[in-house]
Amino acid sequence: MKNVSFTLDGDFIFEGAIKENNTWNGWLQPYVTREVFEQVFATCIAPNAHDPEFMEYFGDQPPSLDDEPNADGLYYLAWGFCFQEA
């Protein structure tokens, strides 16, 4: 894993880790701590949670604060967002 600063739109920068050479269509798929997971959720999901068109994008698996961490205690942020290195 490689530590990385990443962003969605340049306004907010988060800290996490990525697997080297593992992207989705060129976009980062970061792993983060619970604290960062909650920050990303609060800035990227919560403001749009009442927008049916936005939430429809996720189908029957919308991002949730109930998501479970992996064996390393990190949360995977592959919600289809276009995260890029900051």
C-alpha positions as YAML, in Angstrom:
chain: A
units: angstrom
residues:
- id: 1
  name: MET
  ca: [0.00, 0.00, 0.00]
- id: 2
  name: LYS
  ca: [1.13, 3.52, -0.76]
- id: 3
  name: ASN
  ca: [0.09, 6.53, 1.33]
- id: 4
  name: VAL
  ca: [-1.62, 9.21, -0.72]
- id: 5
  name: SER
  ca: [-3.42, 12.53, -0.42]
- id: 6
  name: PHE
  ca: [-6.51, 12.45, -2.61]
- id: 7
  name: THR
  ca: [-9.41, 14.66, -3.61]
- id: 8
  name: LEU
  ca: [-12.69, 14.50, -5.44]
- id: 9
  name: ASP
  ca: [-12.92, 18.06, -6.66]
- id: 10
  name: GLY
  ca: [-9.88, 19.87, -5.26]
- id: 11
  name: ASP
  ca: [-11.90, 21.53, -2.49]
- id: 12
  name: PHE
  ca: [-11.32, 18.83, 0.11]
- id: 13
  name: ILE
  ca: [-8.13, 16.81, 0.47]
- id: 14
  name: PHE
  ca: [-8.12, 13.52, 2.36]
- id: 15
  name: GLU
  ca: [-5.39, 11.13, 3.47]
- id: 16
  name: GLY
  ca: [-5.47, 7.44, 2.73]
- id: 17
  name: ALA
  ca: [-3.66, 4.61, 1.03]
- id: 18
  name: ILE
  ca: [-3.92, 2.91, -2.33]
- id: 19
  name: LYS
  ca: [-2.76, -0.37, -3.78]
- id: 20
  name: GLU
  ca: [-0.03, 0.38, -6.30]
- id: 21
  name: ASN
  ca: [-1.17, 0.20, -9.92]
- id: 22
  name: ASN
  ca: [-4.78, -0.45, -8.88]
- id: 23
  name: THR
  ca: [-7.16, 2.13, -10.32]
- id: 24
  name: TRP
  ca: [-10.64, 2.11, -11.78]
- id: 25
  name: ASN
  ca: [-10.57, 3.77, -15.21]
- id: 26
  name: GLY
  ca: [-7.56, 5.74, -13.98]
- id: 27
  name: TRP
  ca: [-9.24, 6.93, -10.76]
- id: 28
  name: LEU
  ca: [-7.93, 6.13, -7.28]
- id: 29
  name: GLN
  ca: [-9.63, 3.56, -5.08]
- id: 30
  name: PRO
  ca: [-8.43, 4.66, -1.64]
- id: 31
  name: TYR
  ca: [-8.48, 2.88, 1.69]
- id: 32
  name: VAL
  ca: [-8.94, 5.12, 4.73]
- id: 33
  name: THR
  ca: [-9.25, 5.13, 8.50]
- id: 34
  name: ARG
  ca: [-12.67, 5.42, 10.15]
- id: 35
  name: GLU
  ca: [-12.07, 9.12, 10.81]
- id: 36
  name: VAL
  ca: [-11.35, 9.86, 7.15]
- id: 37
  name: PHE
  ca: [-14.21, 7.58, 6.07]
- id: 38
  name: GLU
  ca: [-16.59, 9.75, 8.10]
- id: 39
  name: GLN
  ca: [-15.08, 12.96, 6.65]
- id: 40
  name: VAL
  ca: [-15.49, 11.74, 3.08]
- id: 41
  name: PHE
  ca: [-19.04, 10.62, 3.81]
- id: 42
  name: ALA
  ca: [-19.89, 14.00, 5.35]
- id: 43
  name: THR
  ca: [-18.51, 15.99, 2.41]
- id: 44
  name: CYS
  ca: [-19.36, 13.74, -0.55]
- id: 45
  name: ILE
  ca: [-22.50, 11.79, 0.39]
- id: 46
  name: ALA
  ca: [-24.44, 13.50, 3.19]
- id: 47
  name: PRO
  ca: [-25.01, 16.83, 1.37]
- id: 48
  name: ASN
  ca: [-26.69, 14.92, -1.48]
- id: 49
  name: ALA
  ca: [-28.43, 12.16, 0.48]
- id: 50
  name: HIS
  ca: [-31.88, 13.68, -0.12]
- id: 51
  name: ASP
  ca: [-31.34, 13.99, -3.87]
- id: 52
  name: PRO
  ca: [-33.03, 10.93, -5.42]
- id: 53
  name: GLU
  ca: [-31.12, 11.31, -8.69]
- id: 54
  name: PHE
  ca: [-27.77, 11.36, -6.85]
- id: 55
  name: MET
  ca: [-28.65, 8.39, -4.67]
- id: 56
  name: GLU
  ca: [-30.08, 6.45, -7.63]
- id: 57
  name: TYR
  ca: [-26.53, 6.24, -8.97]
- id: 58
  name: PHE
  ca: [-25.68, 3.78, -6.18]
- id: 59
  name: GLY
  ca: [-28.63, 1.48, -6.83]
- id: 60
  name: ASP
  ca: [-29.42, -0.83, -3.94]
- id: 61
  name: GLN
  ca: [-25.93, -0.43, -2.40]
- id: 62
  name: PRO
  ca: [-25.61, 3.22, -1.33]
- id: 63
  name: PRO
  ca: [-22.58, 4.19, 0.75]
- id: 64
  name: SER
  ca: [-23.30, 3.86, 4.44]
- id: 65
  name: LEU
  ca: [-21.58, 4.67, 7.70]
- id: 66
  name: ASP
  ca: [-22.46, 1.07, 8.60]
- id: 67
  name: ASP
  ca: [-19.89, -0.24, 6.11]
- id: 68
  name: GLU
  ca: [-17.38, -2.58, 7.71]
- id: 69
  name: PRO
  ca: [-13.59, -2.17, 7.63]
- id: 70
  name: ASN
  ca: [-11.31, -4.75, 6.02]
- id: 71
  name: ALA
  ca: [-8.93, -7.00, 7.97]
- id: 72
  name: ASP
  ca: [-6.50, -4.07, 8.32]
- id: 73
  name: GLY
  ca: [-9.20, -1.85, 9.84]
- id: 74
  name: LEU
  ca: [-9.42, 0.33, 6.72]
- id: 75
  name: TYR
  ca: [-12.47, 1.34, 4.72]
- id: 76
  name: TYR
  ca: [-12.57, 1.01, 0.94]
- id: 77
  name: LEU
  ca: [-13.81, 4.05, -0.97]
- id: 78
  name: ALA
  ca: [-14.73, 2.69, -4.37]
- id: 79
  name: TRP
  ca: [-18.12, 4.34, -4.50]
- id: 80
  name: GLY
  ca: [-17.70, 5.16, -8.16]
- id: 81
  name: PHE
  ca: [-16.32, 8.60, -7.40]
- id: 82
  name: CYS
  ca: [-13.46, 9.98, -9.45]
- id: 83
  name: PHE
  ca: [-10.87, 10.39, -6.73]
- id: 84
  name: GLN
  ca: [-7.51, 11.65, -7.90]
- id: 85
  name: GLU
  ca: [-4.18, 12.30, -6.23]
- id: 86
  name: ALA
  ca: [-3.95, 15.75, -4.67]
...
